[in-house]
Amino acid sequence: IGCMAAEPAADADFAAFLIVRKNRDACIHWLLTYCQAIEREWSDAELRRRRLASLRRCLASLAEHAHADCRELAPLAPRMLHSTDFDERHFLNLVLPIERRHSRGLRDDELHGAISVSTGDGRASAA
């Protein structure tokens, strides 16, 4: 047990991540979706702080991942998320290169916060 107890919401997020962690595509998709959720609700400082701490924990856990694409994300935890106290622009600068590399077919404007919305008939909205 570490010197600080993890918060229940962060524990739940990390537990959800662990379910998909072993599968490369599911792991990366979960991380991208989580980053988009952080951005979407950036104005909620407490929620943002908890989610950034959880994201840092998720990224750090990838150091020994079986897939190189996931392992290469692990250094982001100490290098880029050493503190959860930074502005949204800094967060976007950290996340956008990951999204560009691992998101297929998204326009730049979709990378800035919106998760692509389904039209409800099985088709994604036009790109």
N, C-alpha and C positions, 0 to 999 in steps of 0.2 A: 504494500500500500504506500502510495506517495505521501508527501508532506501535506498536500491539500486534497481534500475529498472532491471528486468531480461532481458537478451539478447533475441532477437527475435528467434534465432535458438533453444535456450534452452526452450523458451516458446512453440515452435512448438513440440519439443520432449516431453515435459511434457503434452501437449494437446493430443498427440498421445497415451501416456501412460494412460491418463484418460479414453480414449475410451475403453481400455481393462481391466482397473483396477478392476472392480467389479467381473470379472470372474477369479477364482483362477488359473486355468490352463493357460488362456490367459495372465494373469498378470505375472506369473512366467516365461512363455515362452518369453514374451516381455523383461523382465529384463535380462534374460540370453542372448538373442540375442543382446541386447543393450551393455551388458558387452563385448561380443565377438567383437562387432563393435569398442568399445573403444580400446580393445587390438589390433585389426587388424590395426588400424590407429594410434598407440601409438606415432609414430615419429612426428606427427603433434601436436605440443605442444598447440597451441591455440584451436584447435578442441577438443583435449583431455581434456583440462581444462574446456571448456564449457560442454562437455558431462559428466564429473565427477560431476560437479555442478548440472547438471540436474538429474543424477543418485541419488545423495544425496537427492534431492528434492522428487524424486519418492519414494525412500525408506522411507523417513520420513513420507510421506503421508499414509503409510501402518499401522501406529500405531493403528488405529481404524477399521481396515479391518474386515470383517465378518469371514474370514477364518484364523485359527491359523497359517497355513503354510505361509501366507502372513504377518500376524502380527509379526511373529518371525523375519522377515527380517528388520523391522523398526529400531531396535537398531543398525543396521549396519551404519546408517546415521551418528549419532554423535560419535559412538564408533570407527568406522573404516575410515570414510570419513570426519573427522574433518578438513582436509586440502586437497586440490586438488593437492598439490605439493609433490608427492612421486614417487618412481621409479616403473617400470613395475613389477618387482619381488614382491614388496609389494602388488600391485594391484592383481596379480595372487594369492597370498596367501589369499587375502580377498575373491576372487571370486570362486576359485576352490572348496572349500567345498560346496558352494551353488550349483554349477554346478553338482558336484558328487551326491548330494542328490536329485536334481530335474530333472536331465537329464537321461533319460532311454536309455541304450544301447550304450552310447558313450564310446569309448576307451579313455584312458588318453591322448594320443597324439592328439585326436580330441578336448579335452578340452583346449588345449593350442593354441587357436586362430582361428582354422578353423571351420566355420559353415559347417556341413556335406553337401556335394554337391550332388544334384540329378543327376542321369545319363541321365535325359531327357525322359526316358521311364516309369517314375513312380516308379522306384526302387531307393532306396538309395544306395550309393556306399557301397561296402562290408566292414563289420566291422572287 
